[in-house]
Amino acid sequence: MRAILVSMAILFTFSIYGQTTRPGMQPQAKADDEPLAIGEIGGAMNWNVKGFAPSGGPTLAVEFTPVKEWLEIEFGATESYSKGASQLSFDLLFKKPYTISQTLEFMAGVGPEFSSLRSNGRAINVWGGEFALDFMYWPFKNRTFGFYAEPAYDYSFGAGNEQSIGFSGGLLVSFK
């Protein structure tokens, strides 16, 4: 966990080439055309690191940018199903955005996660942490619709300190 925090501190400190102000490298959207929020709707798959037990289900998220080119905040919810169990997870990620090209963005983020696991008539609630990489592709010039792919690593602070790796992907919708 300490390695993740150190790597995030390093990532958030530096800009990459895509964030320069060189002509032609900025996204098509002007500052006044920035979306109020971006919605994500898609599917997610997770695998427990110890037993590689898979789970999957729908995911929804909304993100907004309080500090342009420095901070995006995402709130998401995922319902996962596996053999004999279901899990509802909520996460709050603080991400550092990087503009790679006019159509491609990359973000690295970290934040808390709350999960409620239901199995055999019992519910177990647990807090944890999440680290995610977010790739956004905007194929249209008006940036109304796009696609995303987000690999993630989750670490549970509950009994057993479960760890999982996951992948989610789907459709982006900007709200202007």
QUIWOGI-V532599 format. One record per residue. N is the residue number from 1. RES is the residue in one small letter. PSI is psi in degrees with one decimal (none if undefined). Layout:
n = (N N)
res = (RES RES)
psi = (PSI PSI)
This chain:
n = (1 2 3 4 5 6 7 8 9 10 11 12 13 14 15 16 17 18 19 20 21 22 23 24 25 26 27 28 29 30 31 32 33 34 35 36 37 38 39 40 41 42 43 44 45 46 47 48 49 50 51 52 53 54 55 56 57 58 59 60 61 62 63 64 65 66 67 68 69 70 71 72 73 74 75 76 77 78 79 80 81 82 83 84 85 86 87 88 89 90 91 92 93 94 95 96 97 98 99 100 101 102 103 104 105 106 107 108 109 110 111 112 113 114 115 116 117 118 119 120 121 122 123 124 125 126 127 128 129 130 131 132 133 134 135 136 137 138 139 140 141 142 143 144 145 146 147 148 149 150 151 152 153 154 155 156 157 158 159 160 161 162 163 164 165 166 167 168 169 170 171 172 173 174 175 176)
res = (m r a i l v s m a i l f t f s i y g q t t r p g m q p q a k a d d e p l a i g e i g g a m n w n v k g f a p s g g p t l a v e f t p v k e w l e i e f g a t e s y s k g a s q l s f d l l f k k p y t i s q t l e f m a g v g p e f s s l r s n g r a i n v w g g e f a l d f m y w p f k n r t f g f y a e p a y d y s f g a g n e q s i g f s g g l l v s f k)
psi = (-38.3 -38.1 -37.8 -44.7 -40.1 -44.0 -35.8 -39.4 -40.8 -44.9 -42.0 -12.5 -32.9 150.6 157.1 172.3 -36.5 -12.3 8.1 165.0 22.1 142.0 140.3 -10.4 -13.4 153.9 158.5 -33.2 135.6 168.6 -38.4 -9.5 4.4 136.8 149.4 -40.7 162.1 126.3 144.4 130.1 129.9 -156.0 157.8 144.7 138.7 147.8 128.2 131.3 -36.4 -46.6 -1.4 32.0 120.3 152.7 155.4 163.4 -171.6 156.0 142.2 143.7 157.1 139.2 151.9 164.8 98.6 -30.9 105.3 134.7 7.6 -35.1 129.0 140.4 128.6 132.0 125.1 158.9 137.7 133.1 118.3 142.6 137.9 -177.6 108.0 8.5 158.1 155.2 131.8 121.6 141.2 135.6 154.4 107.0 137.9 115.4 146.2 116.0 147.6 127.0 114.5 -44.5 -172.5 -22.6 -6.9 130.3 152.0 140.5 144.8 133.1 161.3 149.8 179.2 158.8 139.0 130.3 144.1 111.6 127.5 122.6 134.2 39.0 3.6 148.8 132.1 123.6 135.9 145.5 155.5 -171.5 154.1 141.7 129.0 148.8 133.4 122.9 124.7 132.7 123.3 94.8 -16.3 143.4 -32.7 -6.1 39.3 -41.9 148.4 -169.1 152.0 154.9 132.1 97.3 148.1 159.6 127.9 141.4 121.2 136.7 1.0 -173.0 132.6 -13.3 55.1 146.9 145.2 154.7 147.8 169.2 131.4 154.1 158.4 -147.8 139.6 138.6 122.2 140.8 114.2 none)
